[in-house]
Every structure is written in structure tokens, then in C-alpha cells.
């Protein structure tokens, strides 16, 4: 029975390993709160545990470089050792050019070292390798990189490919999957929160679109808090911002969600359904094996 429980736990870890920052294994000492739409998650860092992980992983990766060494890059990013992260990720990506976790982690290391232009081709490659990761939201990460390279006043609509305020007032358009878009923006807002400086108008612009999507999904009281947070990060919108009932118009052709080049917007529920199916198959096989094992023991004299 202990073997069965261990197998089930290991299967669960494998199926959930790609949540947030592309861990191949959970890094001890990094606690990430997974929250629903209207909440912002927290990240807790136990410096001693993370330091111990880094020391151990450095020895292992010095002996033999493997794709899972990207976890060490992530640990460096969480402890804000950005230069060490980039040195290692550069070495990894030169050897493992088709490993999604390695490629996208290298893009993150470049971005956090102030090199968004260099990060763009790696983010595009990551989308080619796995466009459905992180609830299919990494196309927004690519938009953020491009907008950061463009510079100037951030354009919140360029980040999500949908102009939610054609005439300053927020409007609801039919045939736009606002819940899906909210899932994706929510993920990116939370994924970036720990790494974003106190004053970053581009992150503020992403928060502003997040607040708009909260309104469109009827989270009006929570949207007010996010609008205030967007302003605190340095983003200001020229028009009036009111938290109120949303107007409805029917011109869907103007507001189709734009996909990033080379990316497919996969629905998170499809991925979650796939993971659920795999988990049930694994459970079924383990249960069948357990029944056969107990039956064979019973049959023995």
C-alpha cells in the first residue's frame, strides 16, 4: 500500500510540475500561493532552504549539465542573483535548444538582466515548443517584452490584443472569451509580481487591463483595488476610470484576441482536462495492479 501511495504522489508531482516559473521539481523554501482571479498571490522565500538547494544543485550541475539544471536558474532568479542565473541559463540553452523549460527560463533571465530585446527570440522559440504552458498565457509575456523594447508610454491594449476601451468607457463585446483572457492575464500578473520593481509603468499597464477584465467578469469591487495598484506602479490612464455597469455592444469583429506570432491560444480547461484524464488512467492502472496483487496473495496456500 505504501508503494501505491508513493507512486500516486510522484504522479501528482509530475503532472503539476510546470506550474509557475517552469520548475521541473519544487524548489524547497519557495512557497507560491495559487489564487483565483481577483486575488494576487504571495511568494514566501525561506532563504536558508533555498541556499541549501542552490549549494546542492551547483555541485550536481557542475558534475553533469542536464535540463533540470534550469531549476537552479530559477532559484537564482528568486534570490535576485540575476547575473549567476544568466551565466548558467546561457550555458544550458546552448546545449538544450529544444527544451522548453530551459529556453523560457533563459528568456526570463535575459529580461531580468535588462535585455528584453535579446529575450524576444527565446520567448518566441518557447511558444513554438509549448504554447499551452501557463494557461496558454505566455503570448502575453512576449507582448510585454516587445512593449518594453518599444519604450515610451505603455500601451495596455498592445499587451492583450484587445482594445477594451474604444471611447474611454469600458465596453463588453460579444464573441470575446473574457473569462479565458482573464485567466491568462491573471496568471501573468501573479507570475511577474515578485520580480517587478516597485515602480514599473509597464507592469502597471498589465494591472490596468487586469482590472478592466475583472470588471467585465463582474468582479467590480476587486477591480477598484487593482486600478489603484496599477496607478501605484506608475501607470496612468488619460480617460475616466469608473467601476460601474458595463455597456454592451455587438461588434465582435473588432475585438478578436490577437495571437502572438507562432503561438496558439490553447484553452486552459483543455489542458486541465487532459491532465485529469492522465491522472485517472494512472489511478486506474494502480488500482488494477493492487487488486491483482491482493488476489494473488489470497490464492497462495
N, C-alpha and C positions, 0 to 999 in steps of 0.2 A: 504493500500500500504506500509505503514511503517513497518507493521508486516512482509510482504513478503520480503522486503529488509533486515530486521534484520535476518530473517531465512536464506536467501541466504548467508549473511556474516558469520553467525555462521557455516553453512555447509562448506564454504570455509576454515574457520579456522580449522575445524575438519579434513578435507581432506589433509591439508598441515601441520598439527601439528608435524609430525615426521621428518621434515627437520632439519638436523644438530643438533647434540648433544641430540636428542630424547626428546625435550620439549613436555610436554602434553599441555602446554599453552605457549604463547610467554611471555618471561620474560621482563618486562619493563626496558628499559635502556641498553639492549643488542641488538645492531644493527649488523646484519651479511649480508655482501654483497654476493649475489649469482652470480657468474660469469661463463662464458663459458671456455672451455678447456684451452686456452693458458694464461689466466689471473689468478692471485692469489687474492683471496678476502680479504677484510679488516674486522676487528671486532672493532666496536666502543662501549665503555663502558661509560655509564653515571653513575658514582659512587653513586650519590645521589638517583637516581631512583632504582638502584639495591639494595642499602642499605635499602630503604623503603620496597622493595619487600621481602627481607630477614627477616626484622623485622616482617612484617605481616605474612609471611609464617611460621615462627618459632612458633608464637602463635597458628596458625591453626593446625600445625602438633603436637604440644605439647598436644593439646586437643584430637586429634584423628589421628593416623597414617594411611594414605591411600597411594596407589601407586603414586598419583600425587605429593607426597612429594619429589619424585625424582627430581622435578624441583628445589627444594631448594638445593639439592646436586649439581646440575648443576650451580646454582648461586654461590655457594661456590667455585666451580672449576674456574669459570670465574674471581672471585675476589681473586683467589690464596689462599683461605683458605682451603688448602688440608686436613689438619687433621680433621677439622669440617666436611668436605664433607665425609670423610671415616667413621667417627663415625656414621653419620646419615645413610649412604648407607649400612653399616654393619647391623644396626638395621632393615632397610627396607627389605633387601634381605633375612633375616632370617624369615620374616613373609610372604613375597610375592615372593616365589621361582619361580613362573611361569609367572611373569610379565616381559615382555621383557624390557621395559624402566628401570625398577628397576635393573634388572640383568646386563644389558650392562653399565648402569651408575655406578654400583658398580665396574665393571671391569675397567672403566676409572679412578675411584677414587683410586683403588689399584695401577694402573700404575703410576699415578701422585704422589703417595706417595712412589715411588721407589720399588714397589712389583710386578714386571711383572710376576714372576712365579706363584704367588697366583692369578693373574688376568686371567691366561690362562683358567682354568676350567669354570670360569664365562663367558668368551668370547665364549667358545665352547657351553655352555648352551644357550647363547643369539642367536647363529647361529641356534641352533636346534629350538628355538622358532620363529625366524623370519629371515630367511636367505636372504630375498629380501630387507631388510631395507637398506637405504643409497645407493641406486642404486645397491644393491647386492654386496657392496664393503667390508663388514666387515670381510670377509675371509682374506683380506689384513691386517686388524688390528690384526687379530690372528697371521698372519705371522710375523708382526712387534714385537709382544710380544715374540714369540719364538726366533726370531733372537736376541732380546735384552738379553734374558736369556742365549743364546749361547755365547754372548760376542765376543771379538776379532774384526777383520776387518769385517764390514758388507758385506754380500753377496746380492747385489741388485736383483739377479735373484731368490733367495730364497723367496723374498718378493712377487713376482708376478707369480712364477711358470713357467716362460718363459725366456729362455736364448736368449736375443735379439742380443748378440754379441758372436757368437760361435768362431770367429777368430779375435777378437778385432774390426773388421769392422762391422758396423750396417747393418743387412740384413732383408729384408722383406720376410716373409714366407706366403704361401697361406694357407687358411683354419684357420687362426687365426683371430679372430674378434678384430682387433686393435682399432677400434673406441669404442667398448664396454669396452675393457680393459682400454683405455684412460679415459673413463667416470669414471670408478671405482677408478683408481689411482688419477685422478683429485680430486675426492671427498675427498679421504683420505688425500691428500696433504693439501687441504684447511681446512679440519676439524681439523687437528693437528697443523696448523701453529701458532695459538695463544698460544698454550700450550707448544710449543717446545722451549727449551733453545737456546741461541744464537749459541752455539757450540754443535751440536749433529750429529755425522757422520752417524747414522742410518737414521735420517730424511734426511740427505744429500744423502744417497743411494736411498731413495724413490724418492727424487727430480731428481736424475740421471736417474732412469727408466722413470720418467715422461717426462724428456727431450727427451729420446730416442723415446718414444711413440708419442711425438709431432712431431718429425722428420718423423716417419713412417706415420703420418697422415697429412704430408705436412705443418706443422707449423714450418718451419726451422728457421726463424729469431727469433721467440719466444723461440725456443729450446735453442739457444745460451745463452739467458739470464738465463734460468733455469739451464743450465750446470754451469754457473758462480756462481749461488746461491748455488748449490749443493756443490761446492768447498768451498764456504764461510762458510757452515755449518760443514766443516771438512771432507767431503768425497773426496777421490782422486782415480781416475781410472788409472791403470797401463799402459793401452794401449793408442793409439792416439784417440783423440776425435775430429772428423771433422763434420761440419754441411754441408752436401753435398747431392747429389743424392744418393738414396738408391739402393743397389744391390738387385736383386730378385732371389730367389732360390725356388725350389719346393720340399721340404721335410717336409710336414706338420706333419708327424707322430712324429717328434722330438719335436714339439713345441705346443702340446696341452696344453691349460691353465689348470693348476693343481688346483683342488678344495681343500679347507681346509677340514679336516675330519669332517664329519657330516654336511657339508654345501652344498647348491646348488647355482650355479651361475645363478640367475634369471636375465633376461634382463630388464634393467630399462624401456625400451619402453613398455614392457608388463604391468608393474606396473602403468606407466603413463596412458596407455590406459584404464586400469581398473578404475583408479581414474576419468578419463574423462567420462567413461560410467556412473559411480555412480552419478557424478555431473549433467549430462544431465538428468538422471532419476529423480533426486531431483528437477531440474528446471521444468521438465515436470509436475510433481505432483503439484508443487506450482502454475504453470500457470493454470492447470486444476482447482485447488481449487479456484483461483482468478476469473476465468471465471464463475464458478458456483455461487460464492458469488455475483458477479455483476448481474448475470442473476436473482437470487432470489430476489435481491433488486428491480430490474426493474419490476418484476412480482407483487410485493406487491402493493395494491391500495393506 
